[in-house]
Amino acid sequence: MSLTTALNNAQAIFNNTGAQSSVVSNNISNASNADYSRRQAMLTTDMSGAQVVKIARADEPALQKAYLGNASADAAQQLLLKAYNSLQSATIGGNDNETAPATYLSAFQTAMQTYAGSPSSTTAAQSAINAAQSLATGLNDATTVVQSTRADADKQIASDVDTLNGLLNQFQTANDAVKSATATAGPTSSAVADALDQRDSVLKQISQIVGVTTVTRANNDVALYTTNGATLFETIPRSVTFTPTNSYTAGTPGNNVYIDGVALPAGQGAATTAQGSLQASLQVRDDVAPTYQKQLDEIARGLVTVFSEKNQTDPTAAAQTGLFTWSDGTVPTSASVVTGMAGSITVNPALIASQGGNPNLLRDGGINGTDYVVNASGDSGYSTQLDAYITAMNTKMDFDSTAGSDTSASLMDYSSSSIGWLEGQRSAATTAGENTSAALSRSSSAYSNATGVNLDEELTLMMDIEQSYKAGTKILNAVNEMLQSVLDIAS
C-alpha cells in the first residue's frame, strides 16, 4: 500500500466516523422524543474505499398503520367511557344508587304504602307528596344532566373541528417540506428525515380526532382519507365544517360534521365503532344521551299515566293529569316516548299545601273537580284509591322500544331496568376501553421498537465508531512515522 493510499484510507475513515458519530449523537439526543425515528448512516465500499452514501430513516408503514388505527379506536372508546361514567355518577350516584330515579320511585312507593296504611294521617299524606316532589325533581335534574352532557359533547365537537382544521393546515406545511426535501436534498442530508418526522407527528395528532388512512404518492407526497372514505387532505386540506348548538333540550337535534362535504357518521355500541374523538362525541350527543333521556321520559310518562284521574260520572271522558302533571298538561294515550317529559314533570299544585293545595286529594280524588272525586263520602279511612295507585305502579305497562330498555314492565321494574341499562353499557365500555388501551400499548411498543432509538444500541455503536476512529489515527501515525523516516534519510 502506498503512502498516498494509506492517507486516503485514513481520510475516508475520519469522514465516515464523523458522519456516523453525528448521526448517532443525534439519535441519542432524541432518545426520549416519541416523534423521532432513528437515523442510520449507510456505508458502501467501492474502488476508492468505504464512504457514507445515505442517511436512512427507520420506517415501518405497516406498524405505523396499526398504531394510528389503535390510537383512533382508543381515543374514541375512552371518550365514550368517560361519558358513561359521568352519566352514572350524576344521575345514579354511588353503590347505593342514591340519586337514581328508581331510588326516588322506591321511596315514593314506601311513602304511598305508609299513607295507604294510615289514610287519615295528615303527616303520612304530606310525606307522600314530599316523596312525589323529590321524584319529580330527580327526573328534572337527571334531564338537566343528560342535556348538559349533550351540550358538552357539542362543545367538544366544535373544539375538535377547529383543532382538526388547524392540524390539516400544519400537515400541508409538513407535507410540502417533505416533497421539497425529497426533490432537492442530497442522500446524506437529514432534511428529508426531519421533515418526515414532523409530518408523522402531525399525523399522530390527527388520528386522535378522526380515523385516518394514508396513501403515499410520488415524491413522498401523502394523501389522507378518513376510515369511512372522506378526503381529509389531497395536495391541500379539505374543509371540515360544523355549526355548534349553544344549548340543548331533549328535542334539540345536533348538527352534522362535514368533511369535504360528507357527513361524518357517529359511532355505535358500547364497544364503539367510532374512530377518533369526533365520532365518539357525535355518538354521545346523538345516541347515548338521547337514549337515556327517552328512558327518563318513559318513567315520567308512566307516572303521569298511572296517577291520572278518571271522570267518575262520564266513563268516556279523557283522563286528566292527577298527582303528576307536566308542561303539556295532558295524559299520553299511546305507548310512545313524549320527548322531554321528564324535564317538565312536576307535582300538581292542587296537592301542595304550601301552594294552597290539599294533600288528601291524592286519597280522595277530585284534583280536576267534583266529577273526579272517588271518595264521595269523605271517609278519612278510605284507602281504595291509594291501594289502586300502588297496584298500578307494580302492574305491567307498555314502553317505547326506541328507549332501549324493556317494552313491557311495571313502572317500578322499568326504572330499575334503566339503571341496569346504564350500568351494562358502562361495564361493556369499560371492558372495551381496557382492550383498546392494551392494543394501543402493544402497537405503540412495536412501532417504537422498530423505529425509535434504543439507547444501549446507540452507545454500543458509538464505541464501535470510536474504535474505527482510533484505527484511522493509527494509520495516520504510521504514515507520519514513515514520512519522517524518509525525511531523516534525505537530510
KAHUWO-V336494 format. One record per residue. N is the residue number from 0. RES is the residue in one small letter. SS is DSSP state (@ for helix, = for strand, . for the rest). PSI is psi in degrees with one decimal (none if undefined). Layout:
n->N res->RES ss->SS psi->PSI
n->N res->RES ss->SS psi->PSI
This chain:
n->0 res->m ss->. psi->128.9
n->1 res->s ss->. psi->162.1
n->2 res->l ss->@ psi->-35.5
n->3 res->t ss->@ psi->-43.3
n->4 res->t ss->@ psi->-41.8
n->5 res->a ss->@ psi->-42.8
n->6 res->l ss->@ psi->-39.9
n->7 res->n ss->@ psi->-39.9
n->8 res->n ss->@ psi->-42.4
n->9 res->a ss->@ psi->-42.5
n->10 res->q ss->@ psi->-40.7
n->11 res->a ss->@ psi->-41.1
n->12 res->i ss->@ psi->-45.1
n->13 res->f ss->@ psi->-41.9
n->14 res->n ss->@ psi->-45.7
n->15 res->n ss->@ psi->-46.2
n->16 res->t ss->@ psi->-31.8
n->17 res->g ss->@ psi->-46.1
n->18 res->a ss->@ psi->-42.3
n->19 res->q ss->@ psi->-44.4
n->20 res->s ss->@ psi->-33.9
n->21 res->s ss->@ psi->-43.4
n->22 res->v ss->@ psi->-46.4
n->23 res->v ss->@ psi->-40.7
n->24 res->s ss->@ psi->-40.7
n->25 res->n ss->@ psi->-39.2
n->26 res->n ss->@ psi->-47.1
n->27 res->i ss->@ psi->-41.7
n->28 res->s ss->@ psi->-19.2
n->29 res->n ss->. psi->19.9
n->30 res->a ss->. psi->-31.1
n->31 res->s ss->. psi->6.5
n->32 res->n ss->. psi->109.5
n->33 res->a ss->. psi->-16.8
n->34 res->d ss->. psi->10.8
n->35 res->y ss->. psi->134.6
n->36 res->s ss->. psi->139.7
n->37 res->r ss->. psi->139.6
n->38 res->r ss->= psi->154.0
n->39 res->q ss->= psi->130.9
n->40 res->a ss->= psi->116.2
n->41 res->m ss->= psi->127.4
n->42 res->l ss->= psi->150.1
n->43 res->t ss->= psi->155.4
n->44 res->t ss->= psi->130.3
n->45 res->d ss->= psi->-163.0
n->46 res->m ss->. psi->-28.3
n->47 res->s ss->. psi->-1.2
n->48 res->g ss->= psi->-168.5
n->49 res->a ss->= psi->145.1
n->50 res->q ss->= psi->152.2
n->51 res->v ss->= psi->122.8
n->52 res->v ss->= psi->-13.5
n->53 res->k ss->= psi->142.7
n->54 res->i ss->= psi->105.3
n->55 res->a ss->= psi->143.1
n->56 res->r ss->= psi->131.8
n->57 res->a ss->. psi->131.2
n->58 res->d ss->. psi->126.4
n->59 res->e ss->. psi->84.9
n->60 res->p ss->@ psi->-39.7
n->61 res->a ss->@ psi->-42.9
n->62 res->l ss->@ psi->-35.7
n->63 res->q ss->@ psi->-41.9
n->64 res->k ss->@ psi->-43.2
n->65 res->a ss->@ psi->-41.4
n->66 res->y ss->@ psi->-46.6
n->67 res->l ss->@ psi->-41.7
n->68 res->g ss->@ psi->-43.5
n->69 res->n ss->@ psi->-33.6
n->70 res->a ss->@ psi->-41.8
n->71 res->s ss->@ psi->-45.1
n->72 res->a ss->@ psi->-41.8
n->73 res->d ss->@ psi->-38.8
n->74 res->a ss->@ psi->-42.0
n->75 res->a ss->@ psi->-46.7
n->76 res->q ss->@ psi->-40.3
n->77 res->q ss->@ psi->-36.3
n->78 res->l ss->@ psi->-42.3
n->79 res->l ss->@ psi->-43.9
n->80 res->l ss->@ psi->-40.8
n->81 res->k ss->@ psi->-39.7
n->82 res->a ss->@ psi->-43.6
n->83 res->y ss->@ psi->-42.9
n->84 res->n ss->@ psi->-40.5
n->85 res->s ss->@ psi->-44.9
n->86 res->l ss->@ psi->-41.9
n->87 res->q ss->@ psi->-45.7
n->88 res->s ss->@ psi->-41.2
n->89 res->a ss->@ psi->-30.0
n->90 res->t ss->@ psi->-12.9
n->91 res->i ss->. psi->-40.8
n->92 res->g ss->. psi->-150.8
n->93 res->g ss->. psi->-152.6
n->94 res->n ss->. psi->-25.0
n->95 res->d ss->. psi->0.8
n->96 res->n ss->. psi->41.6
n->97 res->e ss->. psi->-23.4
n->98 res->t ss->. psi->8.4
n->99 res->a ss->. psi->143.5
n->100 res->p ss->@ psi->-36.1
n->101 res->a ss->@ psi->-35.6
n->102 res->t ss->@ psi->-44.2
n->103 res->y ss->@ psi->-38.5
n->104 res->l ss->@ psi->-39.7
n->105 res->s ss->@ psi->-41.9
n->106 res->a ss->@ psi->-37.5
n->107 res->f ss->@ psi->-42.6
n->108 res->q ss->@ psi->-41.1
n->109 res->t ss->@ psi->-42.8
n->110 res->a ss->@ psi->-37.3
n->111 res->m ss->@ psi->-39.9
n->112 res->q ss->@ psi->-38.8
n->113 res->t ss->@ psi->-43.0
n->114 res->y ss->@ psi->-41.9
n->115 res->a ss->@ psi->-31.6
n->116 res->g ss->@ psi->-24.6
n->117 res->s ss->. psi->68.6
n->118 res->p ss->. psi->-17.0
n->119 res->s ss->. psi->-5.7
n->120 res->s ss->. psi->119.1
n->121 res->t ss->@ psi->-37.7
n->122 res->t ss->@ psi->-43.5
n->123 res->a ss->@ psi->-38.4
n->124 res->a ss->@ psi->-45.3
n->125 res->q ss->@ psi->-37.2
n->126 res->s ss->@ psi->-38.6
n->127 res->a ss->@ psi->-41.4
n->128 res->i ss->@ psi->-41.1
n->129 res->n ss->@ psi->-43.1
n->130 res->a ss->@ psi->-36.8
n->131 res->a ss->@ psi->-40.2
n->132 res->q ss->@ psi->-40.6
n->133 res->s ss->@ psi->-39.7
n->134 res->l ss->@ psi->-47.3
n->135 res->a ss->@ psi->-42.8
n->136 res->t ss->@ psi->-38.3
n->137 res->g ss->@ psi->-40.9
n->138 res->l ss->@ psi->-38.5
n->139 res->n ss->@ psi->-47.4
n->140 res->d ss->@ psi->-40.9
n->141 res->a ss->@ psi->-39.7
n->142 res->t ss->@ psi->-42.2
n->143 res->t ss->@ psi->-42.5
n->144 res->v ss->@ psi->-46.0
n->145 res->v ss->@ psi->-43.4
n->146 res->q ss->@ psi->-30.6
n->147 res->s ss->@ psi->-36.7
n->148 res->t ss->@ psi->-41.4
n->149 res->r ss->@ psi->-42.6
n->150 res->a ss->@ psi->-40.4
n->151 res->d ss->@ psi->-40.4
n->152 res->a ss->@ psi->-38.8
n->153 res->d ss->@ psi->-41.4
n->154 res->k ss->@ psi->-39.1
n->155 res->q ss->@ psi->-40.0
n->156 res->i ss->@ psi->-47.1
n->157 res->a ss->@ psi->-42.5
n->158 res->s ss->@ psi->-43.8
n->159 res->d ss->@ psi->-38.3
n->160 res->v ss->@ psi->-44.3
n->161 res->d ss->@ psi->-44.7
n->162 res->t ss->@ psi->-43.2
n->163 res->l ss->@ psi->-42.9
n->164 res->n ss->@ psi->-40.2
n->165 res->g ss->@ psi->-41.6
n->166 res->l ss->@ psi->-36.4
n->167 res->l ss->@ psi->-34.9
n->168 res->n ss->@ psi->-40.8
n->169 res->q ss->@ psi->-37.6
n->170 res->f ss->@ psi->-38.7
n->171 res->q ss->@ psi->-44.7
n->172 res->t ss->@ psi->-45.7
n->173 res->a ss->@ psi->-39.7
n->174 res->n ss->@ psi->-40.2
n->175 res->d ss->@ psi->-38.0
n->176 res->a ss->@ psi->-38.9
n->177 res->v ss->@ psi->-46.7
n->178 res->k ss->@ psi->-41.1
n->179 res->s ss->@ psi->-44.9
n->180 res->a ss->@ psi->-38.2
n->181 res->t ss->@ psi->-37.5
n->182 res->a ss->@ psi->-30.0
n->183 res->t ss->@ psi->-29.5
n->184 res->a ss->. psi->143.7
n->185 res->g ss->. psi->165.7
n->186 res->p ss->. psi->-23.7
n->187 res->t ss->. psi->6.6
n->188 res->s ss->. psi->148.6
n->189 res->s ss->. psi->4.9
n->190 res->a ss->@ psi->-43.0
n->191 res->v ss->@ psi->-45.6
n->192 res->a ss->@ psi->-42.4
n->193 res->d ss->@ psi->-42.2
n->194 res->a ss->@ psi->-38.2
n->195 res->l ss->@ psi->-38.9
n->196 res->d ss->@ psi->-45.0
n->197 res->q ss->@ psi->-42.2
n->198 res->r ss->@ psi->-41.6
n->199 res->d ss->@ psi->-32.8
n->200 res->s ss->@ psi->-43.8
n->201 res->v ss->@ psi->-38.5
n->202 res->l ss->@ psi->-39.9
n->203 res->k ss->@ psi->-42.5
n->204 res->q ss->@ psi->-37.7
n->205 res->i ss->@ psi->-39.1
n->206 res->s ss->@ psi->-20.6
n->207 res->q ss->@ psi->-27.4
n->208 res->i ss->@ psi->-38.4
n->209 res->v ss->. psi->144.0
n->210 res->g ss->. psi->136.7
n->211 res->v ss->= psi->139.9
n->212 res->t ss->= psi->150.7
n->213 res->t ss->= psi->147.8
n->214 res->v ss->= psi->115.8
n->215 res->t ss->= psi->133.2
n->216 res->r ss->. psi->-170.3
n->217 res->a ss->@ psi->147.8
n->218 res->n ss->@ psi->28.0
n->219 res->n ss->@ psi->16.4
n->220 res->d ss->. psi->146.6
n->221 res->v ss->= psi->138.1
n->222 res->a ss->= psi->146.7
n->223 res->l ss->= psi->138.5
n->224 res->y ss->= psi->149.5
n->225 res->t ss->= psi->164.4
n->226 res->t ss->. psi->-16.7
n->227 res->n ss->. psi->10.8
n->228 res->g ss->. psi->-5.2
n->229 res->a ss->. psi->145.6
n->230 res->t ss->= psi->123.5
n->231 res->l ss->= psi->-42.8
n->232 res->f ss->= psi->127.0
n->233 res->e ss->. psi->95.5
n->234 res->t ss->. psi->-47.2
n->235 res->i ss->. psi->158.6
n->236 res->p ss->= psi->142.1
n->237 res->r ss->. psi->152.7
n->238 res->s ss->. psi->132.5
n->239 res->v ss->= psi->117.7
n->240 res->t ss->= psi->150.4
n->241 res->f ss->= psi->136.7
n->242 res->t ss->. psi->111.1
n->243 res->p ss->. psi->156.9
n->244 res->t ss->. psi->122.6
n->245 res->n ss->. psi->-38.4
n->246 res->s ss->. psi->155.4
n->247 res->y ss->. psi->140.2
n->248 res->t ss->. psi->173.7
n->249 res->a ss->. psi->-29.2
n->250 res->g ss->. psi->4.4
n->251 res->t ss->. psi->120.3
n->252 res->p ss->. psi->149.8
n->253 res->g ss->. psi->155.7
n->254 res->n ss->. psi->153.8
n->255 res->n ss->. psi->157.6
n->256 res->v ss->= psi->129.6
n->257 res->y ss->= psi->128.9
n->258 res->i ss->= psi->112.3
n->259 res->d ss->. psi->37.6
n->260 res->g ss->. psi->-1.3
n->261 res->v ss->= psi->127.9
n->262 res->a ss->= psi->132.8
n->263 res->l ss->. psi->123.5
n->264 res->p ss->. psi->151.8
n->265 res->a ss->. psi->157.5
n->266 res->g ss->. psi->167.2
n->267 res->q ss->. psi->144.0
n->268 res->g ss->. psi->156.7
n->269 res->a ss->. psi->-38.5
n->270 res->a ss->. psi->84.0
n->271 res->t ss->. psi->147.3
n->272 res->t ss->. psi->-3.8
n->273 res->a ss->. psi->146.1
n->274 res->q ss->. psi->108.2
n->275 res->g ss->. psi->162.8
n->276 res->s ss->@ psi->-27.4
n->277 res->l ss->@ psi->-50.7
n->278 res->q ss->@ psi->-35.0
n->279 res->a ss->@ psi->-39.9
n->280 res->s ss->@ psi->-38.9
n->281 res->l ss->@ psi->-38.9
n->282 res->q ss->@ psi->-43.2
n->283 res->v ss->@ psi->-46.1
n->284 res->r ss->@ psi->-39.8
n->285 res->d ss->@ psi->-8.3
n->286 res->d ss->@ psi->-61.9
n->287 res->v ss->@ psi->-57.4
n->288 res->a ss->@ psi->-45.6
n->289 res->p ss->@ psi->-36.2
n->290 res->t ss->@ psi->-44.1
n->291 res->y ss->@ psi->-38.2
n->292 res->q ss->@ psi->-39.2
n->293 res->k ss->@ psi->-38.1
n->294 res->q ss->@ psi->-41.6
n->295 res->l ss->@ psi->-42.4
n->296 res->d ss->@ psi->-35.5
n->297 res->e ss->@ psi->-36.5
n->298 res->i ss->@ psi->-44.0
n->299 res->a ss->@ psi->-42.7
n->300 res->r ss->@ psi->-40.9
n->301 res->g ss->@ psi->-41.0
n->302 res->l ss->@ psi->-46.1
n->303 res->v ss->@ psi->-40.3
n->304 res->t ss->@ psi->-48.9
n->305 res->v ss->@ psi->-38.7
n->306 res->f ss->. psi->18.9
n->307 res->s ss->. psi->160.0
n->308 res->e ss->= psi->142.4
n->309 res->k ss->. psi->142.0
n->310 res->n ss->. psi->122.6
n->311 res->q ss->. psi->-14.1
n->312 res->t ss->. psi->-18.2
n->313 res->d ss->. psi->92.8
n->314 res->p ss->. psi->-19.9
n->315 res->t ss->. psi->-11.1
n->316 res->a ss->. psi->148.0
n->317 res->a ss->. psi->145.6
n->318 res->a ss->. psi->151.8
n->319 res->q ss->= psi->152.8
n->320 res->t ss->. psi->140.0
n->321 res->g ss->. psi->-112.1
n->322 res->l ss->. psi->-43.7
n->323 res->f ss->= psi->135.4
n->324 res->t ss->= psi->179.5
n->325 res->w ss->. psi->-176.4
n->326 res->s ss->. psi->-34.9
n->327 res->d ss->. psi->-30.0
n->328 res->g ss->. psi->10.0
n->329 res->t ss->. psi->167.5
n->330 res->v ss->. psi->117.5
n->331 res->p ss->. psi->141.7
n->332 res->t ss->. psi->-9.1
n->333 res->s ss->. psi->159.1
n->334 res->a ss->. psi->60.1
n->335 res->s ss->. psi->148.3
n->336 res->v ss->. psi->133.4
n->337 res->v ss->. psi->103.9
n->338 res->t ss->. psi->124.3
n->339 res->g ss->. psi->6.6
n->340 res->m ss->@ psi->-37.3
n->341 res->a ss->@ psi->-22.3
n->342 res->g ss->@ psi->-20.0
n->343 res->s ss->@ psi->-1.7
n->344 res->i ss->. psi->141.5
n->345 res->t ss->= psi->165.3
n->346 res->v ss->= psi->136.7
n->347 res->n ss->. psi->125.1
n->348 res->p ss->@ psi->-21.8
n->349 res->a ss->@ psi->-15.7
n->350 res->l ss->@ psi->-1.9
n->351 res->i ss->. psi->114.2
n->352 res->a ss->@ psi->-38.3
n->353 res->s ss->@ psi->-15.6
n->354 res->q ss->@ psi->19.5
n->355 res->g ss->. psi->9.3
n->356 res->g ss->. psi->178.7
n->357 res->n ss->. psi->108.6
n->358 res->p ss->. psi->-27.4
n->359 res->n ss->. psi->-9.9
n->360 res->l ss->@ psi->-22.6
n->361 res->l ss->@ psi->-35.4
n->362 res->r ss->@ psi->-42.2
n->363 res->d ss->@ psi->-21.4
n->364 res->g ss->= psi->178.7
n->365 res->g ss->. psi->14.3
n->366 res->i ss->. psi->-34.5
n->367 res->n ss->. psi->19.1
n->368 res->g ss->. psi->175.3
n->369 res->t ss->@ psi->-25.8
n->370 res->d ss->@ psi->-12.5
n->371 res->y ss->@ psi->7.2
n->372 res->v ss->= psi->129.6
n->373 res->v ss->. psi->-26.1
n->374 res->n ss->. psi->72.8
n->375 res->a ss->. psi->-29.3
n->376 res->s ss->. psi->-13.2
n->377 res->g ss->. psi->23.4
n->378 res->d ss->. psi->122.3
n->379 res->s ss->. psi->-15.6
n->380 res->g ss->. psi->10.4
n->381 res->y ss->. psi->124.6
n->382 res->s ss->. psi->3.0
n->383 res->t ss->@ psi->-44.8
n->384 res->q ss->@ psi->-41.9
n->385 res->l ss->@ psi->-42.6
n->386 res->d ss->@ psi->-37.3
n->387 res->a ss->@ psi->-39.3
n->388 res->y ss->@ psi->-45.6
n->389 res->i ss->@ psi->-41.9
n->390 res->t ss->@ psi->-42.9
n->391 res->a ss->@ psi->-34.1
n->392 res->m ss->@ psi->-22.8
n->393 res->n ss->. psi->15.2
n->394 res->t ss->. psi->139.4
n->395 res->k ss->. psi->141.9
n->396 res->m ss->= psi->166.6
n->397 res->d ss->= psi->141.1
n->398 res->f ss->. psi->155.2
n->399 res->d ss->. psi->128.9
n->400 res->s ss->@ psi->-23.6
n->401 res->t ss->@ psi->-10.0
n->402 res->a ss->@ psi->-7.6
n->403 res->g ss->. psi->7.4
n->404 res->s ss->. psi->-155.4
n->405 res->d ss->. psi->147.8
n->406 res->t ss->. psi->-14.1
n->407 res->s ss->= psi->111.2
n->408 res->a ss->= psi->163.6
n->409 res->s ss->. psi->161.6
n->410 res->l ss->@ psi->-39.5
n->411 res->m ss->@ psi->-46.5
n->412 res->d ss->@ psi->-37.0
n->413 res->y ss->@ psi->-41.8
n->414 res->s ss->@ psi->-35.3
n->415 res->s ss->@ psi->-38.2
n->416 res->s ss->@ psi->-31.4
n->417 res->s ss->@ psi->-40.3
n->418 res->i ss->@ psi->-45.4
n->419 res->g ss->@ psi->-38.1
n->420 res->w ss->@ psi->-49.8
n->421 res->l ss->@ psi->-42.2
n->422 res->e ss->@ psi->-38.5
n->423 res->g ss->@ psi->-43.1
n->424 res->q ss->@ psi->-42.2
n->425 res->r ss->@ psi->-41.0
n->426 res->s ss->@ psi->-44.5
n->427 res->a ss->@ psi->-38.9
n->428 res->a ss->@ psi->-34.8
n->429 res->t ss->@ psi->-47.2
n->430 res->t ss->@ psi->-44.5
n->431 res->a ss->@ psi->-38.0
n->432 res->g ss->@ psi->-37.8
n->433 res->e ss->@ psi->-39.1
n->434 res->n ss->@ psi->-44.3
n->435 res->t ss->@ psi->-35.2
n->436 res->s ss->@ psi->-40.7
n->437 res->a ss->@ psi->-42.2
n->438 res->a ss->@ psi->-40.3
n->439 res->l ss->@ psi->-42.0
n->440 res->s ss->@ psi->-43.4
n->441 res->r ss->@ psi->-46.1
n->442 res->s ss->@ psi->-34.3
n->443 res->s ss->@ psi->-42.4
n->444 res->s ss->@ psi->-43.5
n->445 res->a ss->@ psi->-43.9
n->446 res->y ss->@ psi->-41.8
n->447 res->s ss->@ psi->-41.4
n->448 res->n ss->@ psi->-33.4
n->449 res->a ss->@ psi->-31.5
n->450 res->t ss->@ psi->-14.8
n->451 res->g ss->. psi->-177.2
n->452 res->v ss->. psi->126.9
n->453 res->n ss->. psi->110.0
n->454 res->l ss->@ psi->-39.3
n->455 res->d ss->@ psi->-42.8
n->456 res->e ss->@ psi->-40.2
n->457 res->e ss->@ psi->-39.0
n->458 res->l ss->@ psi->-38.4
n->459 res->t ss->@ psi->-42.6
n->460 res->l ss->@ psi->-37.0
n->461 res->m ss->@ psi->-37.6
n->462 res->m ss->@ psi->-36.8
n->463 res->d ss->@ psi->-40.5
n->464 res->i ss->@ psi->-38.7
n->465 res->e ss->@ psi->-39.1
n->466 res->q ss->@ psi->-38.4
n->467 res->s ss->@ psi->-40.5
n->468 res->y ss->@ psi->-41.4
n->469 res->k ss->@ psi->-37.6
n->470 res->a ss->@ psi->-39.7
n->471 res->g ss->@ psi->-40.1
n->472 res->t ss->@ psi->-34.1
n->473 res->k ss->@ psi->-42.5
n->474 res->i ss->@ psi->-44.6
n->475 res->l ss->@ psi->-40.2
n->476 res->n ss->@ psi->-39.5
n->477 res->a ss->@ psi->-43.3
n->478 res->v ss->@ psi->-40.9
n->479 res->n ss->@ psi->-41.3
n->480 res->e ss->@ psi->-39.7
n->481 res->m ss->@ psi->-44.9
n->482 res->l ss->@ psi->-38.5
n->483 res->q ss->@ psi->-38.1
n->484 res->s ss->@ psi->-42.1
n->485 res->v ss->@ psi->-42.8
n->486 res->l ss->@ psi->-37.7
n->487 res->d ss->@ psi->-39.6
n->488 res->i ss->@ psi->-41.0
n->489 res->a ss->@ psi->-30.0
n->490 res->s ss->. psi->none
